[in-house]
Amino acid sequence: MKKLMFLPVMVLLLATASCGGGKAGQTSGLRLSNLDTNAVPGTDFYQFACGGWMKANPLGDQYARFGSFDKLVETNTERINGLIGEIASRSDLQGSEAKVALLYNMAMDSTKLNADGAAPVAGYLAKIDSVSSAGDLQAVVAEMMRGMFDPYFFLFASIDEKNSSKNILQTFQSGLSLGNRDYYLSDDESNKSIRDSYVQYVADMFALAGYDAAGAEEASKSVMRVETSLAEAHFDNLRLRDPYQNYHKMSYPEFKDRFSGMDWDSFMSAIGLASVDSINVAQIEPLEKAVELMTEGSLEDQKNYLKWKVIDMAAPYLSDAFVAGSFDFYGKVISGQKENRPRWKRAVNTVNNVLGEEVGRMYVEKYFPPQAKERMIALIDNLKKALGERISALEWMGDSTKAKALDKLASFYVKVGYPDTWRDYSGLEIKDDSYFANIVRANAFEFDYRIAKTGKPADRTEWQMTPQTVNAYYNPTTNEICFPAGILQYPFFDMDADDAFNYGAIGVVIGHEMTHGFDDQGRLYDKNGNLSDWWTSEDAENFTKRAQVLVDWFDAIEVLPGLHANGSLTLGENIADFGGVQVAFQAFRNATASEPLPVKDGFTPEQRFFIAYANLWASNIRDEQIRYLTQMDVHSLGRWRVNAILPHVNAWYDAFGITEEDPMYLAPEKRASIW
């Protein structure tokens, strides 16, 4: 999705609320087996802190990447499967629980799925076949948009970034099955190889849907023509990070005039909007190209493209042959996985996506005690205080900007654990017709829920993640930080560990999300969530110069031979990592000032803090996934969230006695200094 700016780090949350000292019996929190004691901290801190974990957790065939974060996700998946399993065989269920059970059972019924084959998509393909005009095409696109088949572009309602009290209808570029424009346009050998594989994949899947070889090949060519044309107009990932370049608000009459040729009144009515006042066209050129294709493009190409959007979206919910075909390309070719996840894991993921808050309600009842929420809120308060202290002490920022920054920090809206009001799923129909039909109905239910917000007041209490999600986020348009219940466990939190561990782990995650409010994107929004310039020109210039240090530093990292990290794409997350470590360390020092912690397991409390941080990012990863993430992901790779961040943190040098003789040493004048 567009903005919720899930500038989130993939990590997250909950921790101890201890306000000082160590409690009797508390452990170091470290698992010494995670370490590689043959490695030297100042040479490769990531290997030193995580080498043992990586050796003990080899990359299984199901994974393109497997890290401590993924291991926790697996634990939660098993828990959720247990919760669903308790009700899946019952016949006395009512309401949302009955829907959870039926959808899960549909996903697990391989006999029916294989017997149905391509039948669940036949009606959609026939409807597209019957299209004989641009008007017919637009009507089908509107229906497909409600079903979230991802044709051409996306329409949704979310907060107006320059009037954060209200939701506005928005468009966003979409329609590329490969997601990233570079896969279609780049001359890089890896991308060219993926492009060739994609052409064959499309043809193979059309054949599975019943097309003869010639028809499948021609359909594949149509898909590439349409998607390449869309890709040529799409913003690249860097341009998508600039909120000003993605804000083009206009009245509805202006919109219809600017993008003429479409019957927008009929289109809006078909997606459920009786009236539209104004609209934000996030990216002008991609929408112009989409409208051009729908109104002037080859009708046969457009029909094949729409059929492909049906087949591709449906494949994971059809027979084993379709599932295998989809995995062979997206799993093996794109990510380097060797084996698909078992059916039960895929079923749990579907239920999570469709009935997330109902599953979350069950999860919270069993796995999230009230005390955890209390502890988390207290820890957040400690981190807010530390960030406030750091802002106040900045030498490069003027007093007027400081005052507004502190005001924004004080205005953070904090969400912990789970929402106060649970989502109502009474309008969602789950039936025993076909697994895929339920997915389409669920998508339409979600689309209608979102689009109905058009023109209505913004609701800061709404959650953008389910409680069982292992993640966290900062949303600039609501100035909120959110920490779902899904991660109240090692390695992010340990009830029995002392503050050195918990501030280094979950404390850094909290500091990370807070710092997002002041990274290169978050700083552009005021305390109310409006996109507005609250900085003096001098302070803004100082920030940009300091941020450029991190851009240049990460640009120089070679993640694979000939492939460098993208410091501009990952800048927001790198600032948040850098700030999160420093804010959490200051909060840790504050919390233990009157009652210092002792050495435990051979490590000082300061050393344990940094080891706990590094352990969050322990992982093994395939080269294919490194290439994919380097192009697509705004987060740096796990190794570099450690080895590229810590050389800029003065306290790390002191903790491990890092000197000029160590390869990771960076001269003080070359270190970043922002928050």
MOKAWO-V245291 format. One record per run of one state. SS is the DSSP state (helix for helix, strand for strand, loop for the rest). FROM is the first residue (numbers start at 0). TO is the last residue. If there is no record, write none. Layout:
SS,FROM,TO ; SS,FROM,TO
This chain:
loop,0,25 ; strand,26,26 ; loop,27,30 ; helix,31,33 ; loop,34,43 ; helix,44,55 ; loop,56,63 ; strand,64,66 ; helix,67,87 ; loop,88,93 ; helix,94,107 ; loop,108,108 ; helix,109,115 ; loop,116,117 ; helix,118,128 ; loop,129,132 ; helix,133,145 ; loop,146,151 ; strand,152,159 ; loop,160,161 ; strand,162,172 ; loop,173,180 ; helix,181,184 ; loop,185,187 ; helix,188,207 ; loop,208,211 ; helix,212,232 ; loop,233,235 ; helix,236,239 ; loop,240,241 ; helix,242,245 ; loop,246,247 ; strand,248,250 ; helix,251,257 ; loop,258,262 ; helix,263,269 ; loop,270,276 ; strand,277,280 ; loop,281,282 ; helix,283,295 ; loop,296,297 ; helix,298,316 ; loop,317,318 ; helix,319,334 ; loop,335,341 ; helix,342,353 ; loop,354,354 ; helix,355,366 ; loop,367,368 ; helix,369,391 ; loop,392,397 ; helix,398,409 ; loop,410,411 ; strand,412,416 ; loop,417,433 ; helix,434,450 ; loop,451,455 ; strand,456,456 ; loop,457,470 ; strand,471,474 ; loop,475,478 ; strand,479,483 ; helix,484,486 ; loop,487,495 ; strand,496,496 ; loop,497,497 ; helix,498,515 ; loop,516,520 ; helix,521,523 ; strand,524,524 ; loop,525,529 ; strand,530,530 ; loop,531,535 ; helix,536,554 ; loop,555,556 ; strand,557,559 ; loop,560,561 ; strand,562,563 ; loop,564,569 ; helix,570,591 ; loop,592,598 ; strand,599,599 ; loop,600,601 ; strand,602,602 ; loop,603,603 ; helix,604,614 ; loop,615,617 ; strand,618,620 ; loop,621,621 ; helix,622,631 ; loop,632,636 ; helix,637,642 ; loop,643,644 ; helix,645,647 ; loop,648,648 ; helix,649,655 ; loop,656,666 ; helix,667,669 ; loop,670,674
